[in-house]
Structure formats: C-alpha cells, structure tokens
C-alpha cells in the first residue's frame, strides 16, 4: 500500500496543531514533523479534559502501572507476534507494506505505539501530541483508519488479558483493566478525530491547488486573449495599430470629442521615395526603416494618441484634444527623432483638424489629411502642410 500524500500530512499536522494548540517539549517526539505552538486553544483543552475524565472514571493507581510495565516491555516482541496472530488486518497490512519494504517500519511503529501507552504516568497534552504523531505514521504506512481502530480494540483486549495472566495486580486488577480500555477508547476517538481532520486538510490542499490552477488558467487565457487581440489589431512589422483598428478607435474618439466639444487632429505621412529605398538598398532595409518609424511613433506620442500603419509606407497619427498647430509641434518632434538615425530619408506630412463645434466623418478626416500630404510632396525634404 502506497504511503499517503505528504502534502496532506503537513496540512493535517498544521491544521490540527493550529486548531488544537498542541505543543511539544524537549522530550517529545517530532517524528512526524508536528508543528509546535504555545498555548492551548479550546479544542486542545477539550481533548485533554476528555482524557482526564476517562482516566478519572477508572480510579487509576499509578503504582499499578509500574507492576504492569516491566513484564510487558520485557516480552514486547512476543506480544507483538501475538497481536499479529490475533489481528488478521495487521497481517494484511504487512503483505501490502512488504511490497514497499515497510514491514520493519510497521513493527517499529507498533512497538512505539504500545510502549507509548505506558512509558509515562502522565496522560496530558504531550501524550496526545505523540499519539497523533503515531496515528499519522500508521496512515503513512498505509493502514486504513477502520483497520487501525479495529487494531486498537484488539490491542485493548490483549493488554487486559496480559494484565490478568502475567501481572500480580491484586485488587487493582479490575480497575487497571478498566483504565486500559478507557485509555484505548480515547485513542480510538483521537484516531477518528485525526482522520476527519486529515480529510479536511486534504480538501484544503485540493482547494488551494484548484485556486492556484484557476489563477494560472486565467492568467494564460488573459495572455492568450491579449496575444490574439494584438494579432488582430496590431501591424506585425511595426507593432503599432493597423488600419481597421485605427478606424474603429477613431470613430469612437470622434463621438467622444463631439460630446466634449474638443478638437481632434490627424497626421497622414509617408516616406519620400520609399520605393527607391527598397530597390537600391533592399527590402530588409525598407523594413528596418518602417520598424524605426513605428518605434519613433511609440516614443514620441502620448498613450492616449493613436499611431497606425495605414499601409505600405503610409502612416497615420490621431492626436486627441489637439489642434493643427499643436499637431505640427508633434510632427517636428517625430522628424527630429527620426532624422537623428536616418538623416538621408524624409517624410511628407499632412495635418487635418476637426471640431470643436463642427466635425467631419472618419473617412473625410483621413481624406483631408491625405490630400495635404500630397501637397507636401511638392517640396523636397521634411515638409508639413496644415
């Protein structure tokens, strides 16, 4: 049987420790990695009180323990062999665990479990902590909770039989056997409670994993959606908006400008003699120039403005809340930035303005700026026509 999920073990121990406030001292075992906490919560106090109540009903006498403990620990190996014979489920577990070389671990844990019942006369919070650790170890080895509870019942009867046959307890015989049964009854309750806590801890681990997976899926969907939107809206070469995205956005911005009664300017420009660049210097050089224009536009305009590759070597720039004179200043900034890298190339730029009281359509605004660009082409070098 495969050992259980260690993440859920950690969650179990953390959850039980947090809820119970169980703590360990220097002599307490930390075999299971139980978290330590100071102070006891209501859950822990109730567990301790429950154990105290059970023991109080037995009229337990500590001196009986010393009489019982010595012969038990001396014959512990024979006792474990008898427990295996009396408890078929243990043999079944052994067959499962042998497959994973865990049979030795099972006997060691079994010995620890029995010794832990009687190693001290103090049945307090530390005792509860160590029982939980051993219960978790059984779970890790692969012992089902129901089999473990049946094992405790068998153990209870064998211990009482041993007390009657191998120990001279006199008049304390009955009360000591009652003490054993009550002590093991508490372990059964603790086993059931611990396994229930484990189920909640596993659910919590699964919930956290599910939330993490959901966040990861959402992030991937958001990234994929953005990538797809970029593919649809952006020009792949220059990484600025394409014509369809610009027209859609410009239509919305003109409607907002009408409502706010603000001006919108559109710059239309292309690279002078771009065909000659392609023919004489190659298309790779031509693409390099176009990429630089895209980078220059992204660098020189506001985030609210709209830069677009209209087609080929033609570009548009929509400047919001901006008149033609202000747009000219933006064009001069673009020219200076581009000229610093490519001093031998030039633009022809046309600017059209609409608003604030009268507006033209998107198509008309682009057409007006295009016409002014062709007027600019009549002059050499960087030319801007308003």
DOBAGU-126972 format. One record per residue (C-alpha): residue in one letter; y negated, z negated, x negated. Coordinates in steps of 0.1 Angstrom, whole numbers, plus 2048, in hexadecimal, padded with zeros to 3 digits. Layout:
N
AYZX
...
This chain:
386
X800800800
X7DF80A7F1
X7C67EF7EA
X7A87EE801
X7867FD7FD
X7737E97E3
X7517F27F2
X75C7E2813
X7687C47FF
X7467BF7EF
X7367C3811
X74E7AA820
X748790805
X722796806
X72179482C
X73777582E
X724763812
X70376C821
X70D761844
X720743838
X70C73781B
X72C731808
X7277287E3
X73C7247C4
X73A70A7A9
X74470B785
X76970378E
X76B71B7AB
X77E73C7A6
X76975C7A6
X7887737A6
X77A7877C3
X7577897B7
X74A7737D4
X7247717D5
X71574F7CF
X6FB7407E6
X6EA71F7E7
X6E870C808
X6FF70F826
X6F7722846
X703718868
X72272E864
X72C71C844
X7266F9853
X73B702871
X75870E85B
X7566EE846
X7546D8866
X7716EA875
X7876E3856
X77C6BE856
X7836BB87B
X7A76C9876
X7AE6B2859
X7A069486B
X7B8698887
X7D669586F
X7CD672862
X7D3682840
X7D966A823
X7CF678800
X7EB6657EF
X805679802
X7F86987F2
X7FF68B7CF
X8236837D9
X8276A67E8
X8156BB7CE
X8296B37AF
X84C6BE7BB
X83C6DC7CC
X82B6E97AD
X84A6E2798
X85F6F87AF
X8447117B9
X8587307AD
X8767267C1
X86071F7DF
X8517427DC
X8737517DB
X87D73F7FA
X85D74A80B
X86676E804
X888769813
X87A758832
X85D770836
X86979583A
X8467A283A
X841796816
X85F7AB80B
X8507C981D
X82F7C480C
X8417C07EA
X8517E27EF
X82F7F17F6
X81E7E07D9
X83A7E87C0
X82F80C7C4
X80E8037B5
X81B7E879D
X80B7CD7B1
X82A7B77B8
X8217A079B
X7FE79D7A9
X80C7947CB
X8217777BD
X80476A7A8
X7ED76B7C6
X80875A7DB
X80B73F7C1
X7E673A7C0
X7E57387E6
X7FF71D7E8
X7F17097CB
X7CE70C7D9
X7D96FA7F8
X7E16DA7E5
X7D06DC7C3
X7B46C57CF
X7AF6AB7E9
X78D6B97F2
X78E6D180F
X7696DC810
X7536FA80C
X7627027EA
X7847027F8
X77971A814
X76A7317FA
X78A7337E6
X79F73A805
X78875780E
X78C7657EB
X7B27637ED
X7B2772810
X79E790802
X7B77937E5
X7D37967FE
X7C07B1811
X7BA7C47F0
X7DF7C27E7
X7E67D2809
X7F37B581F
X7E97BC843
X7D67A0854
X7F279B86E
X80D799853
X7F7780840
X7F376A85F
X81976B865
X81E762840
X807743844
X81C738862
X83C73C84D
X82C72A830
X82270D847
X845708853
X85470A830
X83B6F1822
X8436D883E
X8686DD837
X8626D8812
X84F6B8819
X86B6AB82E
X8876B4816
X8786B07F3
X85E6957F7
X8606707FF
X84266B815
X85064F82B
X83B64884A
X82166283F
X83A67E843
X82F688866
X80A686860
X80D69A840
X8216B6850
X8066B686C
X7EC6B8850
X7FE6D7841
X7FF6E8863
X7DA6E186A
X7D06ED847
X7E370D84B
X7D671186F
X7B3711860
X7BE72C847
X7CA741864
X7A873E875
X796745854
X7AC76484F
X7A4771871
X77F76A86D
X77E77A84A
X790799856
X77879C873
X75B79885B
X76B7B3845
X76C7CB863
X7477C5869
X7417CA843
X7547EB843
X7407F6861
X7207ED84F
X72B801830
X73481F846
X71281B858
X70081B837
X71483982A
X70D84B84B
X6E8844849
X6E7850825
X6FA86F82E
X6E387584C
X6C4872835
X6D488981C
X6DC8A3837
X6B98A0846
X6AA8A5823
X6C08C381D
X6B78D283F
X6928CC839
X6948DD817
X6A88FA824
X6908FE841
X6738FE829
X685917813
X68C92E830
X66892A83D
X65B93381A
X671951819
X66395C83B
X63F954835
X63A95880F
X6389787FA
X6559747E1
X6429827C3
X6209707C6
X62B9517D9
X60E9537F1
X60F95C816
X61A97E822
X60799483B
X61A98885A
X615963851
X5F096984A
X5EA97B86B
X5FB96087E
X5E794486D
X5C695886F
X5CA95C894
X5CE936898
X5B092F881
X599947893
X5A29358B4
X5999148A4
X579922895
X56E92E8B7
X57390B8C5
X5618FA8A8
X5479168A6
X54C91A880
X54D93986A
X56B94A85A
X56996283D
X58497A832
X58698980F
X5999A980A
X59F9B67E7
X5B69CA7D1
X5BB9D17AC
X5A79EF7A0
X5BEA0C793
X5DD9F7798
X5F3A17799
X5E7A1F776
X5F39FC76A
X615A03778
X617A2676A
X60AA1E747
X6159FA741
X6339F8758
X63C9E7779
X6449C7767
X6209C575B
X6149CE77E
X6299B278D
X61C99A773
X5F89A277E
X60199C7A2
X61197B79A
X5F2971788
X5DC9797A6
X5F39637BC
X5F09477A3
X5CA94B7A1
X5C694A7C6
X5DB92A7C9
X5C691B7AD
X5A39247BA
X5A491F7DF
X5A69017F6
X5C78F6806
X5B88FE828
X5B192281E
X5CB93E822
X5D4955805
X5E997380D
X5F89927FC
X5F09AC815
X6069C7805
X60A9D87E3
X5EC9CD7CE
X5D79C37EC
X5CF99F7F4
X5BC98C80F
X5AC96A80E
X5A295782E
X58793E828
X582925844
X56091684D
X55192E833
X536949836
X534969823
X51D95B808
X53493D802
X551955801
X5409697E6
X53F94A7D0
X5649457D4
X56996A7CA
X5559657AB
X56B9477A2
X58A95C7A7
X57C978791
X573960775
X595950775
X5A8971776
X59298275C
X599966743
X5BD972742
X5B9998749
X5969A373E
X59F9C8740
X5A89C8765
X5919C4783
X5909BF7A9
X57D9D07C5
X5759B57DF
X5689B7803
X55D99A818
X55A99983E
X54D97B852
X552972877
X54495588C
X53593D893
X52A94A8B5
X53A96C8B7
X55D9748AA
X5719938A3
X5969968A5
X5AE991888
X5B39B7886
X58E9BE886
X5869A486C
X5A09B2854
X5939D585B
X56F9CB853
X5799BB832
X58E9D9829
X5719F082F
X55A9DC818
X5759DB7FD
X575A027FD
X54FA017F9
X5549EA7DB
X56BA047CB
X54EA1C7C7
X541A067AA
X5549FE78A
X55F9DC77F
X5619BD795
X54D9C47B4
X5489AF7D3
X53A9BE7F4
X52F9A8810
